[in-house]
Amino acid sequence: MRKVPLSESLRIIARGSANWVAERPIVVSFEVTDACTCYCRHCDHGGPKDTSTNLKPADYRRYMDVLNPCVVQVSGGEPLMRNDLTEIVRNIKSDNGLPYILLVSSWSLMTEERYLELRRAGVDQFSVSLDFPDNRHDEFRGYPGLYQQLDDVIPRCARHGFDDIVLNTCITAANLEEINGAADQAKKWGVNICYSAYSARRTGNRELLPSSPEQLRILDYQLNGIEKRRNGSNFIVSAPTTIEATRRYFETGGAPGCKAGLRFLVVTADGYLQPCSMQFKRYPLDQQARMVEEFTHHNTCDECYVAIRSNLDKSFPKLLKENVARYFSFASNSPGASGGGC
């Protein structure tokens, strides 16, 4: 995974530190549409939705001015369904290079040309969902031909050498035995991979939640294999501490202490603040502090360990140490310097 240049690294750290102290969000997830091309088994979105109340591209500048996160996740639904997505990204990105922008997508609608266009607009990392390293991915997502689409477009985009594509495999009871297979597929395509944990809170389907002794045995075996596959490489983006916390989440059936609404929050497609995508308590833009007081300080939910939470569910010193070591560069950004991919 490429390292962020020194100047941008320092700006991310400075803004994140200030937000941590001021109880402002470090990460904001903009769900730019509820519509989706897929009908995923583990998701509560799916198919066409009313988009008439979606925020316009210029609206996102106002949200950035108020919330001021150092990292933004652009997601959906399927964000690539928005023909004005490039303009949304341009309105989120400021002239100083912040925030660090991740685009979370199934890539069902991605093309090489659009990938390059979105990079130029300001996307720093492309997060691509992958449930199975073969055609079973199509059935799980309810989108025939999706795996073939990924097998075609991901390698072509990866060959540009920007090292900014990260597969995201959500661990479910259905794909437990493919955790390492997904990592092997990432290496084959020349991209990176991270892992997140399924939550039954989203759909109510507990059959997809690994919980039986046999399932937990397979999970242990597979996660141990992930640690062996690192072998000094950073293509597995999930930190070892995150992998271990994910293991505990499935073993214990929950993860208390969530800081949704404080460390991270969601902006819905129609412009309301939510603590997370599975807590439907809506607040106007200017009332994040009220969200923290009414929701975060009294939140007892322990039903998820999704990626946006797992990357922030740590002490501030540990968060800084892991991210400085993995993503941020303190080498010169001059030509020929060692601040490139890691």
C-alpha positions in Angstrom: 0.0 0.0 0.0 1.4 3.4 -1.0 2.5 5.8 1.7 1.0 9.3 2.0 3.6 12.0 1.3 5.1 13.9 4.3 3.3 17.2 3.9 -0.1 15.5 3.6 0.7 13.1 6.4 1.4 16.0 8.8 -1.8 17.8 7.8 -3.8 14.6 8.4 -2.2 14.1 11.8 -2.7 17.7 12.8 -6.4 17.8 11.9 -7.0 14.4 13.4 -5.3 15.4 16.7 -7.3 18.6 16.8 -10.6 16.8 16.1 -9.8 14.2 18.8 -9.4 16.8 21.4 -12.4 18.9 20.3 -14.7 15.9 20.1 -15.2 16.3 16.3 -15.3 13.3 14.0 -12.0 11.9 12.6 -13.8 10.1 9.8 -17.1 11.0 8.1 -18.9 8.5 5.8 -20.9 10.3 3.1 -23.6 7.8 1.8 -24.1 9.7 -1.4 -27.0 7.5 -2.6 -29.2 4.7 -1.2 -29.6 3.1 -4.6 -27.4 0.2 -5.5 -26.7 -2.1 -8.4 -26.5 -5.2 -6.1 -28.7 -7.1 -3.7 -26.1 -8.3 -1.3 -27.1 -10.9 1.3 -25.4 -9.1 4.1 -26.6 -5.6 3.4 -29.8 -3.6 4.0 -29.4 -1.5 0.8 -30.1 -3.0 -2.6 -31.7 -2.1 -5.9 -33.2 1.2 -7.1 -34.2 3.9 -4.6 -35.7 7.4 -4.7 -32.8 9.8 -5.3 -34.8 13.0 -5.6 -33.7 14.2 -2.2 -30.0 13.4 -2.6 -27.5 16.2 -1.7 -26.1 18.0 -4.7 -22.3 18.1 -5.3 -21.9 21.7 -4.0 -23.7 20.8 -0.8 -20.8 18.7 0.4 -18.6 21.7 0.7 -20.8 23.0 3.5 -20.7 19.6 5.3 -16.9 19.7 5.1 -16.7 23.2 6.5 -18.8 22.2 9.5 -17.5 18.7 10.3 -13.8 19.2 9.0 -12.8 15.5 9.1 -9.3 14.4 8.1 -10.6 11.2 6.4 -13.8 10.9 4.3 -15.4 7.7 3.1 -17.6 8.1 0.0 -20.1 5.2 -0.1 -23.7 4.2 -0.7 -25.6 2.2 -1.9 -23.4 2.2 -5.0 -21.7 5.6 -5.3 -20.8 5.0 -9.0 -24.5 5.2 -9.8 -24.1 9.0 -9.4 -23.1 10.5 -12.7 -21.9 13.6 -10.7 -19.6 11.6 -8.4 -16.5 13.3 -9.7 -18.0 16.7 -8.8 -18.9 15.4 -5.3 -15.3 14.4 -4.8 -14.0 17.7 -6.0 -16.3 19.5 -3.5 -15.1 17.3 -0.7 -11.4 17.7 -1.4 -9.7 21.0 -0.4 -6.8 22.7 -2.0 -4.4 21.5 0.7 -5.0 17.8 -0.2 -7.3 17.0 2.7 -9.3 15.0 3.5 -7.9 11.6 2.6 -10.8 10.2 0.5 -11.8 6.5 0.3 -14.3 5.5 -2.3 -16.2 2.3 -1.2 -17.8 0.5 -4.1 -18.7 -2.8 -5.6 -17.0 -1.7 -8.8 -19.9 -3.0 -10.8 -19.9 0.2 -12.8 -16.1 1.0 -12.7 -14.1 1.5 -15.9 -10.4 2.3 -16.3 -11.3 5.7 -17.6 -13.5 6.5 -14.6 -10.9 5.2 -12.1 -8.4 7.7 -13.6 -10.9 10.5 -13.6 -11.8 9.9 -9.9 -8.1 9.8 -9.0 -7.5 13.1 -10.6 -10.6 14.6 -8.8 -9.1 13.6 -5.4 -9.8 9.9 -4.5 -6.8 8.6 -2.5 -8.0 5.0 -2.0 -10.4 2.8 -3.8 -12.1 0.2 -1.6 -13.6 -2.7 -3.6 -15.9 -5.2 -2.1 -14.9 -8.9 -2.6 -16.8 -11.7 -0.8 -15.5 -14.7 -2.8 -12.4 -15.0 -5.0 -14.5 -16.6 -7.8 -18.0 -16.5 -9.4 -19.7 -17.2 -6.1 -19.2 -13.5 -5.5 -22.0 -12.9 -8.2 -24.6 -15.0 -6.3 -23.7 -13.4 -2.9 -24.1 -9.9 -4.4 -27.1 -10.7 -6.6 -25.2 -9.3 -9.7 -24.4 -11.8 -12.5 -21.0 -11.3 -14.1 -19.7 -9.1 -11.2 -16.6 -11.3 -10.5 -15.7 -11.3 -14.2 -16.0 -7.5 -14.2 -13.6 -7.3 -11.3 -11.2 -9.8 -12.9 -11.0 -7.6 -15.9 -11.0 -4.0 -14.6 -9.0 -4.4 -11.3 -5.8 -5.6 -12.9 -6.0 -3.0 -15.7 -6.4 -0.2 -13.1 -3.7 -1.7 -10.9 -1.2 -1.7 -13.8 -1.1 2.1 -13.6 1.0 1.6 -10.5 -0.7 4.0 -8.1 -1.1 1.2 -5.5 -4.4 2.7 -4.2 -6.8 -0.2 -4.7 -7.8 -2.2 -1.5 -10.2 -5.2 -1.6 -12.5 -5.3 1.4 -13.7 -8.8 2.4 -16.5 -8.7 4.9 -16.1 -11.9 7.0 -19.3 -13.9 7.2 -20.3 -17.5 7.9 -20.6 -18.0 4.1 -17.0 -17.1 3.2 -15.1 -18.2 6.3 -13.0 -20.6 4.3 -12.1 -18.0 1.7 -10.4 -15.4 4.0 -7.0 -16.4 2.8 -8.2 -17.1 -0.7 -9.3 -13.5 -1.0 -5.8 -12.4 0.1 -4.3 -14.6 -2.6 -6.6 -13.0 -5.1 -5.4 -9.6 -4.0 -1.8 -10.6 -4.7 -2.8 -12.1 -8.1 -4.5 -8.8 -9.1 -1.6 -6.7 -7.7 -3.7 -4.9 -5.1 -4.2 -4.7 -1.3 -6.8 -6.2 1.0 -8.4 -5.4 4.3 -11.1 -7.3 6.4 -14.2 -6.2 8.1 -16.7 -8.1 10.3 -20.3 -9.0 9.4 -23.0 -7.5 11.7 -26.4 -9.1 12.0 -27.8 -5.8 13.2 -27.9 -4.6 9.6 -30.2 -7.3 8.2 -31.3 -9.4 11.2 -29.8 -12.5 9.5 -27.8 -14.2 12.2 -27.1 -17.2 10.0 -24.3 -15.2 8.4 -22.7 -14.5 11.8 -19.9 -17.0 12.6 -20.7 -18.3 16.1 -20.6 -22.1 16.3 -17.5 -23.8 17.7 -16.6 -25.3 14.2 -17.0 -21.9 12.6 -14.8 -20.2 15.2 -12.2 -23.0 14.7 -12.2 -22.2 10.9 -12.0 -18.5 11.7 -8.9 -19.0 13.9 -7.2 -21.1 11.3 -7.9 -18.6 8.5 -6.9 -15.5 10.6 -3.7 -17.2 11.6 -3.0 -17.8 7.9 -3.5 -14.1 7.3 -0.7 -13.2 9.8 1.6 -15.7 8.0 0.9 -14.1 4.6 2.0 -10.7 5.8 5.6 -11.8 5.7 7.0 -8.3 5.9 4.5 -7.0 3.3 1.9 -4.3 3.8 -0.5 -5.6 1.1 -2.8 -6.7 4.0 -3.9 -3.4 5.2 -5.7 -4.5 8.4 -3.4 -4.1 11.3 -2.6 -7.1 13.5 -4.4 -5.5 16.4 -7.5 -5.1 14.2 -7.3 -8.8 13.1 -7.1 -9.8 16.8 -10.0 -7.5 17.8 -12.1 -9.0 14.9 -11.3 -12.5 16.2 -12.5 -11.4 19.7 -15.7 -9.8 18.3 -16.8 -13.1 16.8 -15.7 -15.2 19.8 -17.5 -13.1 22.3 -20.5 -12.1 20.1 -20.0 -8.3 20.5 -17.6 -5.4 20.9 -18.6 -2.8 23.5 -17.3 0.7 23.8 -18.4 2.0 20.4 -17.8 5.8 19.8 -20.1 6.2 16.8 -21.2 9.8 16.5 -18.0 11.0 18.1 -15.0 9.4 16.4 -16.9 8.7 13.2 -20.4 9.4 11.8 -22.5 9.0 8.7 -24.1 11.7 6.5 -27.1 10.2 4.8 -27.9 10.7 1.1 -30.5 13.4 2.0 -28.1 15.2 4.4 -28.8 14.1 8.0 -26.1 13.1 10.5 -26.4 9.5 11.9 -24.0 8.0 14.5 -23.5 5.0 12.1 -25.2 3.3 9.2 -27.1 1.0 11.6 -28.3 3.5 14.1 -31.1 5.5 12.6 -31.1 8.5 14.9 -31.0 11.5 12.6 -29.6 15.0 13.4 -29.3 18.2 11.4 -25.8 19.2 10.3 -25.2 21.7 13.1 -26.1 19.3 15.9 -23.2 16.8 16.1 -22.5 17.9 19.6 -26.1 17.0 20.6 -25.6 13.6 18.9 -22.6 13.0 21.1 -24.5 14.0 24.2 -27.7 12.2 23.5 -26.3 9.1 21.7 -22.6 8.5 22.0 -22.3 9.1 25.7 -25.1 6.6 26.4 -24.5 4.1 23.6 -24.5 0.5 24.7 -24.6 -1.1 21.2 -21.9 -3.8 20.8 -23.3 -5.5 17.7 -20.7 -4.5 15.0 -17.0 -4.2 14.4 -17.2 -2.8 10.9 -14.1 -1.4 9.2 -14.8 2.3 9.9 -15.1 1.5 13.6 -12.2 -1.0 13.8 -9.8 1.6 12.5 -10.7 4.1 15.2 -11.6 1.9 18.1 -8.2 2.3 19.8 -6.3 4.7 22.0 -5.1 7.9 20.2 -1.4 7.0 20.7 -2.0 3.5 19.2 -4.0 5.0 16.4 -1.3 7.4 15.5 1.5 4.8 15.8 -0.2 2.3 13.5 -1.2 4.8 10.9 2.1 6.6 10.8 3.9 3.3 10.4 1.6 1.9 7.8 0.3 4.7 5.6 2.2 7.9 6.3 5.6 8.8 5.0 8.3 10.9 6.7 10.6 10.7 3.7 11.0 13.6 1.3 8.4 13.9 -1.4 11.0 14.9 -4.0 11.6 12.8 -7.1 13.5 9.6 -6.4 12.8 9.7 -2.7 11.6 6.7 -0.8 8.1 7.9 -0.1 6.4 5.7 -2.6 4.6 2.4 -2.2 5.3 0.1 0.7 
